[in-house]
Amino acid sequence: MAYQNIHFRLEDRVGRITFARPPLNVFNIEMMREISRALGECARRDLVAIVFDADKNCRAFSAGVAVEDHVQDSIFQMLDAFHSIFRVLEQLAKPAIALVDGAALGGGCELVAACDIVIASDRSRFGQPEIKLGVFPPVAAVLLPLVIGEKRARELILTGEIIDSVEAGRLGLCNHIVPGTQLEPKLLEVLAKLRELSGTSLAFARQSLDLGRGRSIDAVLTEQENIYLHELMKTEDANEGVKAFLEKRKPVWRHR
């Protein structure tokens, strides 16, 4: 199956999804649908892990979802395409690993939060800057408090603060922080441990961990989507924030 925005390969019981939309791997609708298709292919295989990383020609893991897809004509399709990735990941119940070198912002940071193991280079940065556009990150609102704790998650989402890899490691967003040259060796070390284990047992373990959240990502995202589409995107400020970004100017908030 041909892909235009990602590279996908299956090798030694690992599915590897490499973001390849330079320079910053901004997720547009087509790219997000390709990621979901690749995950669908993983569902039909006996895998011990799924790895997300970025092509060497890209400067970021992902700088987030394309702002131009936040407009009224495409916002529903954008949310559907993006949230499908997380719904499929939960249904797959296979260990997910993010290999991060560079920025993981917005949707990129949300994907990092959804992964079980995160290996990041010491130059990586993380954050949810959506609030600066007058919107919020639905997936991060669900997952980030569970990953790094309620108070710090609220601060990052409400201020749009960007943190470095040291802080991300301290908070527990990243499992391992290594020099850029050691990303692949560290990944191989982790994969070697997983390949010694039963893929079936790993899937049940991940399913059990997801159940421990109390609610499925599918159910919670449905509620988030209703708020985002039917309340937030009907406000003047949400539309002004997106419009200002596209017009490369500072937004003028009307607070309504």
C-alpha positions in Angstrom: 0.0 0.0 0.0 1.5 3.3 -1.1 2.0 6.2 1.4 2.8 9.8 0.5 3.5 11.3 4.0 4.9 8.4 6.0 7.2 5.4 5.6 5.9 2.1 6.9 7.7 -1.2 7.4 7.2 -4.4 9.3 10.4 -6.0 10.5 11.1 -8.7 13.1 7.7 -8.3 14.8 7.8 -4.5 14.9 5.7 -2.1 12.9 7.6 1.1 12.2 5.7 4.3 11.2 8.1 7.1 10.2 6.7 10.6 9.7 8.0 11.9 6.4 6.4 15.3 5.7 9.4 17.7 5.9 10.4 20.0 7.3 8.3 19.7 10.5 6.0 16.7 10.0 2.8 18.9 10.4 -0.1 16.4 10.5 -2.6 17.2 7.7 -5.7 15.1 7.2 -4.2 12.9 4.5 -1.1 12.2 6.7 -3.2 11.3 9.7 -5.4 8.9 7.6 -2.2 7.3 6.4 -1.0 6.7 10.0 -4.4 5.1 10.8 -4.1 2.9 7.7 -0.6 1.8 8.8 -1.9 1.0 12.2 -4.6 -1.1 10.6 -2.0 -3.1 8.9 -0.3 -3.6 12.2 -3.5 -5.1 13.6 -3.3 -8.0 11.2 0.3 -9.0 12.3 1.9 -10.7 15.3 3.8 -7.7 16.6 5.5 -6.9 19.9 5.6 -3.1 19.3 4.7 -0.2 17.1 7.4 2.5 16.8 6.8 6.1 15.7 9.7 8.2 14.6 10.6 10.9 12.1 12.5 10.8 8.8 16.1 12.0 9.0 15.2 14.8 6.6 12.7 16.3 9.0 13.6 18.8 11.8 10.9 17.7 14.2 9.1 14.6 15.4 5.9 16.6 14.7 5.1 20.2 15.1 1.4 19.3 15.4 -1.8 19.3 13.4 -2.1 21.6 10.4 -3.7 24.9 11.5 -5.3 25.3 8.1 -7.4 22.2 8.9 -8.9 23.9 12.0 -11.2 26.0 9.9 -15.0 25.4 9.8 -14.9 23.5 6.4 -12.5 20.9 7.6 -12.5 20.8 11.4 -14.8 17.8 11.7 -12.6 15.8 9.3 -9.5 16.9 11.1 -10.7 15.8 14.5 -12.0 12.5 13.1 -8.7 11.7 11.3 -6.5 12.7 14.3 -8.6 11.0 17.0 -8.8 7.8 14.9 -5.1 7.3 15.5 -5.7 7.1 19.3 -8.8 5.0 19.0 -7.0 2.4 16.8 -3.9 2.4 19.1 -6.2 1.6 22.0 -8.0 -1.2 20.1 -4.6 -2.6 18.9 -3.4 -3.0 22.5 0.2 -3.3 21.4 3.1 -1.5 23.1 3.7 1.8 21.4 7.1 3.5 21.4 7.9 7.1 20.3 11.5 7.9 19.2 11.7 11.7 19.4 14.4 13.9 18.0 13.5 17.6 17.9 10.1 19.2 18.6 7.0 17.2 19.6 4.4 19.9 19.8 0.6 20.0 19.8 -0.6 16.8 18.2 3.0 15.5 18.2 3.1 15.8 22.0 -0.3 14.2 22.3 1.0 11.2 20.4 4.0 11.0 22.7 1.7 11.1 25.7 -0.3 8.1 24.2 2.9 6.0 23.8 4.0 3.4 26.4 7.7 4.1 26.1 9.3 7.4 24.9 12.9 7.7 24.0 14.0 11.2 23.3 17.1 13.0 22.3 18.6 15.7 24.6 17.6 18.4 22.1 13.9 17.5 22.0 11.2 19.9 23.1 7.6 19.2 24.1 4.4 21.3 24.6 0.8 22.0 23.9 0.7 25.5 22.4 -2.9 25.2 21.2 -4.3 27.7 23.7 -2.3 30.5 22.0 -4.6 29.9 18.9 -7.7 30.1 21.0 -8.3 26.3 21.1 -7.3 23.4 23.3 -5.8 19.9 22.8 -8.6 17.3 23.4 -6.3 14.2 23.6 -3.8 16.0 25.9 -6.7 17.0 28.1 -7.5 13.3 28.6 -4.0 11.8 28.7 -1.5 14.3 30.0 -2.8 14.5 33.6 -2.6 10.7 33.8 1.0 10.8 32.5 2.6 13.7 34.2 0.2 14.6 37.0 -2.9 16.9 37.2 -1.3 20.2 38.2 1.6 20.3 35.8 -0.6 19.0 32.9 -3.1 21.8 33.6 -0.3 24.4 33.6 1.1 23.2 30.3 -2.2 23.1 28.6 -3.5 26.4 30.0 -0.3 28.4 29.3 1.1 26.7 26.2 4.5 26.4 27.8 7.2 24.5 25.9 9.5 22.3 28.0 12.9 20.7 27.2 13.8 17.1 27.3 15.2 17.3 30.9 11.9 18.6 32.3 10.0 16.1 30.1 12.0 13.3 31.6 11.6 14.6 35.2 7.8 14.8 34.7 7.6 11.2 33.3 6.6 12.2 29.8 9.8 10.5 28.5 11.2 7.2 29.8 14.8 7.8 28.4 16.7 10.9 27.4 19.8 10.1 25.4 22.2 12.0 23.0 20.9 12.0 19.4 23.4 9.4 18.3 22.1 7.0 20.9 18.5 7.1 19.9 18.6 4.0 17.7 20.8 1.9 20.0 18.5 2.6 22.9 15.5 1.7 20.8 17.1 -1.6 19.8 17.8 -2.3 23.5 14.2 -1.8 24.4 12.9 -3.8 21.4 15.3 -6.7 22.3 13.5 -6.9 25.7 10.1 -6.9 24.1 11.0 -9.5 21.5 11.8 -12.0 24.2 8.2 -11.8 25.4 4.9 -13.1 24.3 3.1 -10.7 21.9 -0.2 -12.0 23.2 0.7 -11.4 26.8 2.0 -7.9 26.0 -1.3 -7.1 24.4 -3.3 -8.3 27.4 -1.0 -6.3 29.7 -1.5 -3.1 27.6 -5.3 -3.7 27.5 -5.3 -4.1 31.3 -3.3 -0.8 31.7 -5.8 1.0 29.5 -8.7 -0.4 31.5 -7.0 1.0 34.6 -7.7 4.5 33.3 -11.3 3.9 34.2 -12.7 5.0 30.8 -11.9 4.2 27.2 -10.2 6.8 25.0 -13.0 6.3 22.5 -15.7 7.3 25.0 -13.8 10.3 26.4 -12.8 11.6 23.0 -16.4 11.6 21.9 -17.3 14.0 24.7 -14.2 16.1 23.9 -15.2 16.3 20.3 -18.7 17.5 21.2 -17.2 20.4 23.2 -14.6 21.2 20.6 -17.0 21.1 17.5 -20.3 22.3 18.9 -19.1 24.8 21.6 -15.5 26.0 21.2 -15.5 26.3 17.4 -18.7 28.4 17.6 -16.9 31.1 19.6 -15.4 34.2 18.0 -12.0 33.8 19.7 -11.4 30.2 18.5 -12.0 31.3 14.9 -10.0 34.5 15.4 -7.0 32.6 16.8 -6.8 30.2 13.8 -7.4 33.1 11.3 -4.6 35.2 13.0 -2.1 32.3 12.8 -2.8 31.8 9.1 -2.5 35.5 8.4 0.7 35.7 10.5 -0.5 38.3 12.9 -1.3 38.6 16.6 -4.9 37.6 17.5 -7.3 40.2 18.7 -9.3 38.4 21.5 -12.9 39.4 22.1 -13.3 37.0 25.0 -16.4 35.5 23.5 
